[in-house]
Amino acid sequence: MKRIASRDNPLFKSLRKLTQASQARREAGLSVLEGVHLCQAYLQWRGLPRHAVFDARRLEGDRGSAEVMALRDEIPADRQVWLDGNLIDDLEHVQAGQGVVFVVETPAPPLPERVAESCVLLDRVQDPGNVGSILRTCAAAGVRHVFLSDETAFAWSPKVLRSGQGAHFSLTIHERVDLPALLPRLDLPLVATTLEDAVGLYRAELPRQCAWVFGNEGQGVRAELQAAAALRVRIPQEPAAESLNVGAAVAVCLFEHRRRFAPD
Amino acid sequence: MKRIASRDNPLFKSLRKLTQASQARREAGLSVLEGVHLCQAYLQWRGLPRHAVFDARRLEGDRGSAEVMALRDEIPADRQVWLDGNLIDDLEHVQAGQGVVFVVETPAPPLPERVAESCVLLDRVQDPGNVGSILRTCAAAGVRHVFLSDETAFAWSPKVLRSGQGAHFSLTIHERVDLPALLPRLDLPLVATTLEDAVGLYRAELPRQCAWVFGNEGQGVRAELQAAAALRVRIPQEPAAESLNVGAAVAVCLFEHRRRFAPD
């Protein structure tokens, strides 16, 4: 176990940089998970982190929460970093810090040659809260593969991780994907949500396996992808109202799909 | 039309205070709408604002966007306030300021004696983005009455307004409602979303008119309201996954309800 008492410690400096700068995380290929829930979910789905960073004050004399203690007990000593004093406060963004931060390798799965299982494509969805909530919806609906275009919020950013609540770890997430170039690899029909020239979701014959594409908060799905869709659906709604938030639209579509094929 | 060139102008000072402090807005019973879209939606649904505040630089010589010009043309001169120089920058939170801000009276509708039309109750939903997205979902699904408990994010805050995208103005929103005390006024069944002791949403016999209650992001619906529900439903999902974000859960439930009774 490494124990750090000084802000000048090289490992501490690199940890601080990782938590503060997205560029540093990208260059190192690392992500930072803050709080008990995300760390537990990572252990459950993915295994050990590169570093498990603890607030030493909460571990000594077993004064920490039972959850933090349990996390500590699962991590081999050589991956534990204990921070003395208030050093942990330099690392954590979350307001109510819970005294534990994991540093993990950012998954970068290779693009599959063929895609034959239901998946979700996000075209320039920019709000981190929306992207996190959509990942959570995918995991709950049983969609396991997600392809994010350039200009979609970076999935492994702290805000998206927080909003995803651990959904990231059960999914295969491809980032910065050239979506039009992905289309020839799809062995299943593309279904686009659009407001015009579309069939009502509840009348649509949804394929059992399909690739859903959802678009930017303001502009929707780009025309090129709409044109390539085998099916364009719209969610029937009050005529005078604004359309749904994209996170809500994803939930309605994926759960309508689930209702038909796995209603419980 | 009032034209203001100085930060010492009393009207400007009161406007600045309104945009900066939620307490000032509450005490004055006023809300601040930022950006073209919210202002347009207010005009469409509710009528004239108390003040329509413009960035004078964008109006002179008709150099503003067509949308801002159109807004100006709809507002009587005595409700227009033009701000010189960069005064508008003191007022706006939105990063890409659009040069228009409305000050409007915060609706405070009296609690109805009886509730007989489908409605949504939110029990301590704390995230402003969630509350805004839920209001938008209600408007799109055709649910027109919303009751927010104490500890639910304040609907007329800038963040909730932004996330609601104008849905506020087509809804009747009651805030700081004592939800248990509301129950005797309901002439329709209460339907609670819970994770335990609940029937699957797709098997449930949903009443045509009902009062939905959704709960806090972490703790769900409080036990007292769960116990009072005529029907408890859960959204069938992957067993190992986290439950849905509350905004996604509202969308799934309200649109499953709409699918049955107004499928389009």
Interface residues (C-beta under 8 A of the other chain):
Chain A: A41 G129 S133 R136 T137 A139 A140 A141 G142 S163 Q165 G166 A167 S170 G200 Y202 R203 I235 P236 Q237 E238 A240 A241 E242 S243 L244 N245 G247 A248 A249 V250 A251 V252 F255 E256 R258 R259 A262 P263 D264
Chain B: A41 G129 S133 R136 T137 A139 A140 A141 G142 S163 Q165 G166 A167 S170 G200 Y202 R203 I235 P236 Q237 E238 A240 A241 E242 S243 L244 N245 G247 A248 A249 V250 A251 V252 F255 E256 R258 R259 A262 P263 D264
